[in-house]
Amino acid sequence: MAMNSVNTNISSMVALQSLNRTSDQLSVVQKCISTGFRVADAKDDGGAFAVTQAVRAKESAKLQSLQIRQQLGTQAMSIANQAPQTLLSLFR
């Protein structure tokens, strides 16, 4: 009776390689699902990752700018509500 192990049994080695590939692919899909991004890091696709990082940074800067404008607008309205006569005198 011959002793077969995973290292000497060709069919087992092929099955193990297939299982490892499937496991790697599953990890990639789980990472995409958990992050919500197709390209979660540079290992997925370096070029696309660099582009998406630049786009995310640009959109983040736009959002921050809009938030600051909103705060300034809110403050202006607050001042306008507190002193309507002062505001009107500025326009005369």
Stockholm file with secondary structure:
# STOCKHOLM 1.0

chainA/1-92         MAMNSVNTNISSMVALQSLNRTSDQLSVVQKCISTGFRVADAKDDGGAFAVTQAVRAKESAKLQSLQIRQQLGTQAMSIANQAPQTLLSLFR
#=GR chainA/1-92 SS CCCCCTTTCHHHHHHHHHHHHHHHHHHHHHHHHHHCCSCCSTTTCHHHHHHHHHHHHHHHHHHHHHHHHHHHHHHHHHHHHHCHHHHHHHTC
#=GC SS_cons        CCCCCTTTCHHHHHHHHHHHHHHHHHHHHHHHHHHCCSCCSTTTCHHHHHHHHHHHHHHHHHHHHHHHHHHHHHHHHHHHHHCHHHHHHHTC
//
